[in-house]
Amino acid sequence: MDNLLWIFISTLLVNNFVLAYFLGLCPFLGVSGRLETSFRLGLATTFVLVITALCAWVLNTYVLTHAPYLRLISFIVVIASTVQFIEMAIKKLSPSLFQSLGIFLPLITTNCAILGLAIFATNRGYGLLEGLTFALGAGAGFTLAMVLMAGIREETEIGEVPALVRGTAFNLIIAGILSMAFMGFAGLFSST
């Protein structure tokens, strides 16, 4: 149980996919303008991460034991199918959310954080529970990064930001500062 907690906390804070590995930056910078949209996209991405971890474990354990060269293409097919399912469900259940997410919802398919999760879990030899914990930690970390970025961006809309750094430059400055702040967690979890 300690190992699962360690995997979750490590993936959430120390090895955050967005702020430590710089995976999933497209939705991080593109959708993080509004808090509600960021949170919902984070939840959708977390769902895709969990399904991908489950499918990656099944593929690695039962299907691709003698054909590891098919692993990457198999992961891509699983991710694309899962995102298509989520897109149809959101379009049916919440048309306003579907409109607000726009092009970024189908872009979850190409989110490198999801493919990275499948590859990392496979390379680290995670079992089913470890892989699902890893996916939940990665999804929570992705959602946390998105919500933090959205909250800061919403607050900066109220304040006076010099025209020179307004827009993309300011968003990258915020992302850099968040990344440095999350790197500070690495010292809290040292083995000494």
C-alpha positions as a Markdown table, in Angstrom:
| # | Residue | x | y | z |
|---|---|---|---|---|
| 1 | Met | 0.0 | 0.0 | 0.0 |
| 2 | Asp | 2.9 | 2.4 | 0.7 |
| 3 | Asn | 4.2 | 1.8 | -2.8 |
| 4 | Leu | 0.9 | 2.8 | -4.3 |
| 5 | Leu | 0.8 | 6.0 | -2.2 |
| 6 | Trp | 4.3 | 6.7 | -3.2 |
| 7 | Ile | 3.5 | 6.3 | -6.9 |
| 8 | Phe | 0.5 | 8.6 | -6.6 |
| 9 | Ile | 2.2 | 11.4 | -4.7 |
| 10 | Ser | 5.3 | 11.2 | -6.8 |
| 11 | Thr | 3.3 | 11.4 | -10.0 |
| 12 | Leu | 1.1 | 14.1 | -8.7 |
| 13 | Leu | 3.8 | 16.5 | -7.4 |
| 14 | Val | 7.4 | 15.5 | -8.0 |
| 15 | Asn | 7.0 | 14.0 | -11.5 |
| 16 | Asn | 4.1 | 16.0 | -12.7 |
| 17 | Phe | 3.6 | 15.3 | -16.4 |
| 18 | Val | 3.0 | 18.9 | -17.3 |
| 19 | Leu | 5.3 | 20.8 | -14.9 |
| 20 | Ala | 8.2 | 18.3 | -14.6 |
| 21 | Tyr | 8.2 | 16.3 | -17.9 |
| 22 | Phe | 6.6 | 19.0 | -20.0 |
| 23 | Leu | 4.1 | 16.6 | -21.6 |
| 24 | Gly | 0.6 | 17.8 | -22.5 |
| 25 | Leu | 1.6 | 21.5 | -22.9 |
| 26 | Cys | -0.8 | 22.1 | -25.8 |
| 27 | Pro | -4.0 | 21.8 | -23.7 |
| 28 | Phe | -2.1 | 23.3 | -20.7 |
| 29 | Leu | -1.5 | 26.5 | -22.5 |
| 30 | Gly | -4.5 | 26.4 | -24.8 |
| 31 | Val | -7.4 | 25.6 | -22.6 |
| 32 | Ser | -6.2 | 27.0 | -19.3 |
| 33 | Gly | -8.0 | 30.3 | -19.8 |
| 34 | Arg | -11.0 | 29.5 | -17.7 |
| 35 | Leu | -11.1 | 27.6 | -14.4 |
| 36 | Glu | -14.3 | 25.5 | -15.2 |
| 37 | Thr | -13.1 | 24.5 | -18.6 |
| 38 | Ser | -9.7 | 23.5 | -17.3 |
| 39 | Phe | -11.1 | 21.4 | -14.6 |
| 40 | Arg | -13.4 | 19.6 | -16.9 |
| 41 | Leu | -10.7 | 18.9 | -19.5 |
| 42 | Gly | -8.5 | 17.7 | -16.6 |
| 43 | Leu | -11.2 | 15.2 | -15.6 |
| 44 | Ala | -11.7 | 14.0 | -19.2 |
| 45 | Thr | -7.9 | 13.6 | -19.6 |
| 46 | Thr | -7.8 | 11.7 | -16.3 |
| 47 | Phe | -10.5 | 9.3 | -17.5 |
| 48 | Val | -8.5 | 8.7 | -20.7 |
| 49 | Leu | -5.4 | 8.1 | -18.7 |
| 50 | Val | -7.0 | 5.5 | -16.5 |
| 51 | Ile | -8.6 | 3.7 | -19.4 |
| 52 | Thr | -5.2 | 3.8 | -21.3 |
| 53 | Ala | -3.4 | 2.4 | -18.2 |
| 54 | Leu | -5.9 | -0.4 | -18.0 |
| 55 | Cys | -5.7 | -1.2 | -21.7 |
| 56 | Ala | -1.9 | -0.9 | -21.7 |
| 57 | Trp | -1.7 | -3.5 | -18.9 |
| 58 | Val | -4.1 | -5.9 | -20.7 |
| 59 | Leu | -2.2 | -5.5 | -23.9 |
| 60 | Asn | 1.2 | -6.0 | -22.3 |
| 61 | Thr | 0.1 | -8.9 | -20.2 |
| 62 | Tyr | -2.1 | -10.9 | -22.6 |
| 63 | Val | -1.8 | -9.7 | -26.2 |
| 64 | Leu | 1.6 | -8.3 | -27.0 |
| 65 | Thr | 3.8 | -10.8 | -25.1 |
| 66 | His | 5.3 | -12.1 | -28.4 |
| 67 | Ala | 4.9 | -8.9 | -30.5 |
| 68 | Pro | 6.4 | -5.9 | -28.5 |
| 69 | Tyr | 6.9 | -4.1 | -31.8 |
| 70 | Leu | 3.2 | -3.6 | -32.0 |
| 71 | Arg | 3.0 | -1.9 | -28.6 |
| 72 | Leu | 3.2 | 1.7 | -29.8 |
| 73 | Ile | 0.6 | 1.4 | -32.5 |
| 74 | Ser | -1.7 | -0.5 | -30.1 |
| 75 | Phe | -1.4 | 2.3 | -27.5 |
| 76 | Ile | -2.3 | 4.9 | -30.1 |
| 77 | Val | -5.4 | 2.9 | -31.2 |
| 78 | Val | -6.6 | 2.6 | -27.6 |
| 79 | Ile | -6.1 | 6.3 | -26.9 |
| 80 | Ala | -7.9 | 7.4 | -30.1 |
| 81 | Ser | -10.8 | 5.1 | -29.4 |
| 82 | Thr | -11.2 | 6.2 | -25.8 |
| 83 | Val | -11.1 | 9.9 | -26.8 |
| 84 | Gln | -13.6 | 9.3 | -29.5 |
| 85 | Phe | -16.0 | 7.7 | -26.9 |
| 86 | Ile | -15.5 | 10.6 | -24.5 |
| 87 | Glu | -16.1 | 13.2 | -27.2 |
| 88 | Met | -19.4 | 11.5 | -28.2 |
| 89 | Ala | -20.4 | 11.3 | -24.5 |
| 90 | Ile | -19.7 | 14.9 | -23.8 |
| 91 | Lys | -21.4 | 16.1 | -27.0 |
| 92 | Lys | -24.5 | 14.2 | -25.9 |
| 93 | Leu | -24.5 | 15.0 | -22.1 |
| 94 | Ser | -23.1 | 18.6 | -22.1 |
| 95 | Pro | -23.2 | 20.4 | -25.4 |
| 96 | Ser | -22.0 | 23.7 | -23.7 |
| 97 | Leu | -18.9 | 21.9 | -22.4 |
| 98 | Phe | -18.4 | 20.4 | -25.8 |
| 99 | Gln | -18.5 | 23.9 | -27.4 |
| 100 | Ser | -16.2 | 25.4 | -24.8 |
| 101 | Leu | -13.6 | 22.7 | -25.2 |
| 102 | Gly | -13.7 | 23.2 | -28.9 |
| 103 | Ile | -10.8 | 21.6 | -30.8 |
| 104 | Phe | -8.9 | 20.7 | -27.6 |
| 105 | Leu | -11.2 | 17.8 | -26.8 |
| 106 | Pro | -10.2 | 15.8 | -29.9 |
| 107 | Leu | -6.6 | 16.9 | -29.4 |
| 108 | Ile | -6.5 | 14.7 | -26.2 |
| 109 | Thr | -5.9 | 12.0 | -28.8 |
| 110 | Thr | -2.5 | 13.6 | -29.6 |
| 111 | Asn | -1.8 | 14.6 | -26.0 |
| 112 | Cys | 1.7 | 13.2 | -25.5 |
| 113 | Ala | 1.1 | 12.8 | -21.8 |
| 114 | Ile | -1.3 | 10.0 | -22.4 |
| 115 | Leu | 1.0 | 8.1 | -24.7 |
| 116 | Gly | 3.8 | 8.9 | -22.3 |
| 117 | Leu | 1.8 | 7.3 | -19.5 |
| 118 | Ala | 1.4 | 4.0 | -21.4 |
| 119 | Ile | 5.1 | 3.9 | -22.3 |
| 120 | Phe | 6.3 | 4.9 | -18.8 |
| 121 | Ala | 4.0 | 2.3 | -17.1 |
| 122 | Thr | 5.2 | -0.4 | -19.5 |
| 123 | Asn | 8.9 | 0.5 | -19.1 |
| 124 | Arg | 8.6 | 0.6 | -15.4 |
| 125 | Gly | 7.0 | -2.8 | -15.3 |
| 126 | Tyr | 3.9 | -1.6 | -13.4 |
| 127 | Gly | 1.2 | -4.2 | -12.6 |
| 128 | Leu | -2.5 | -3.4 | -12.8 |
| 129 | Leu | -2.9 | -1.6 | -9.4 |
| 130 | Glu | 0.4 | 0.3 | -9.9 |
| 131 | Gly | -0.5 | 1.3 | -13.4 |
| 132 | Leu | -4.0 | 2.6 | -12.3 |
| 133 | Thr | -2.4 | 4.5 | -9.4 |
| 134 | Phe | 0.1 | 5.9 | -11.8 |
| 135 | Ala | -2.7 | 7.0 | -14.1 |
| 136 | Leu | -4.7 | 8.6 | -11.3 |
| 137 | Gly | -1.7 | 10.5 | -10.1 |
| 138 | Ala | -0.8 | 11.7 | -13.6 |
| 139 | Gly | -4.5 | 12.7 | -14.2 |
| 140 | Ala | -4.7 | 14.5 | -10.8 |
| 141 | Gly | -1.3 | 16.2 | -11.5 |
| 142 | Phe | -2.5 | 17.2 | -15.0 |
| 143 | Thr | -5.8 | 18.6 | -13.6 |
| 144 | Leu | -3.9 | 20.4 | -10.8 |
| 145 | Ala | -1.6 | 22.1 | -13.2 |
| 146 | Met | -4.5 | 23.1 | -15.5 |
| 147 | Val | -6.5 | 24.5 | -12.6 |
| 148 | Leu | -3.5 | 26.4 | -11.1 |
| 149 | Met | -2.7 | 27.9 | -14.5 |
| 150 | Ala | -6.3 | 28.8 | -15.1 |
| 151 | Gly | -6.7 | 30.4 | -11.7 |
| 152 | Ile | -3.6 | 32.5 | -12.2 |
| 153 | Arg | -4.6 | 33.5 | -15.7 |
| 154 | Glu | -8.1 | 34.6 | -14.5 |
| 155 | Glu | -6.6 | 36.6 | -11.7 |
| 156 | Thr | -4.1 | 38.3 | -14.1 |
| 157 | Glu | -7.0 | 39.4 | -16.3 |
| 158 | Ile | -8.1 | 41.7 | -13.4 |
| 159 | Gly | -4.7 | 43.1 | -12.7 |
| 160 | Glu | -2.5 | 45.4 | -14.8 |
| 161 | Val | -0.1 | 43.5 | -16.9 |
| 162 | Pro | 2.3 | 45.4 | -19.1 |
| 163 | Ala | 1.5 | 45.1 | -22.8 |
| 164 | Leu | 5.0 | 43.8 | -23.5 |
| 165 | Val | 4.3 | 40.5 | -21.7 |
| 166 | Arg | 0.6 | 40.2 | -22.2 |
| 167 | Gly | -0.6 | 37.0 | -23.9 |
| 168 | Thr | 1.6 | 34.0 | -24.7 |
| 169 | Ala | 4.7 | 35.5 | -23.2 |
| 170 | Phe | 3.0 | 36.0 | -19.8 |
| 171 | Asn | 1.5 | 32.5 | -19.9 |
| 172 | Leu | 4.9 | 31.0 | -20.5 |
| 173 | Ile | 6.4 | 33.0 | -17.6 |
| 174 | Ile | 3.6 | 31.7 | -15.4 |
| 175 | Ala | 4.2 | 28.1 | -16.6 |
| 176 | Gly | 7.9 | 28.5 | -15.8 |
| 177 | Ile | 7.3 | 29.7 | -12.3 |
| 178 | Leu | 4.8 | 26.9 | -11.7 |
| 179 | Ser | 7.3 | 24.4 | -13.0 |
| 180 | Met | 10.0 | 25.7 | -10.6 |
| 181 | Ala | 7.6 | 25.6 | -7.7 |
| 182 | Phe | 6.8 | 22.0 | -8.4 |
| 183 | Met | 10.5 | 21.1 | -8.7 |
| 184 | Gly | 10.7 | 22.1 | -5.1 |
| 185 | Phe | 8.7 | 19.1 | -4.1 |
| 186 | Ala | 11.6 | 16.8 | -5.3 |
| 187 | Gly | 13.5 | 17.8 | -2.1 |
| 188 | Leu | 10.6 | 16.9 | 0.2 |
| 189 | Phe | 10.6 | 13.3 | -1.0 |
| 190 | Ser | 14.3 | 12.5 | -0.9 |
| 191 | Ser | 15.3 | 9.1 | 0.4 |
| 192 | Thr | 17.7 | 10.5 | 3.0 |
